[in-house]
Amino acid sequence: MTRQQPLRARWMHGLAVLVLGTLTAPALADVYVIANPTLTVTASDVTAIYTGDKQLVGGVKLKPLDNHAGQAEFLSKVLQLNAGRYDSLWTMKSFRDGLTPPAVKATDADVIAFVQSTPGALGYVTSAPPAGVTVLKKY
């Protein structure tokens, strides 16, 4: 066995892992930011709302929701944050400003039901939203 054979085998193994990982990695889903139809907010308000910088619109208290099923896509595409940074941001806001992070719902259906029935609510889903909500933006 030559010295190059183990190196070549490791290189080929690394290449195989890279190719298989690329082929099996799930594609990120579309993210729809939705709001209760009575709420007047724009897509440009979403970052400020989800980072605690905007809490009221026209005297209405905002009720943002996180969606456990779609949070990774939302954080990546919309806020350009990872989960650790997002959690740290809200820990700091909770202690420093006394703010409460967005409530978390488990599924798209849970988010849609809450947004449809709650004035001031907004959230995000990865499935196409039904009638009865306002789509602020698709990412």
Secondary structure as UniProt FT lines:
FT   HELIX           4..24
FT   STRAND          32..35
FT   TURN            37..38
FT   HELIX           43..45
FT   HELIX           46..50
FT   TURN            51..52
FT   STRAND          56..57
FT   TURN            58..59
FT   STRAND          60..61
FT   STRAND          63..67
FT   HELIX           68..70
FT   HELIX           71..74
FT   HELIX           75..79
FT   HELIX           83..97
FT   STRAND          103..105
FT   HELIX           108..117
FT   TURN            119..120
FT   STRAND          121..125
FT   TURN            131..132
FT   STRAND          134..138
//
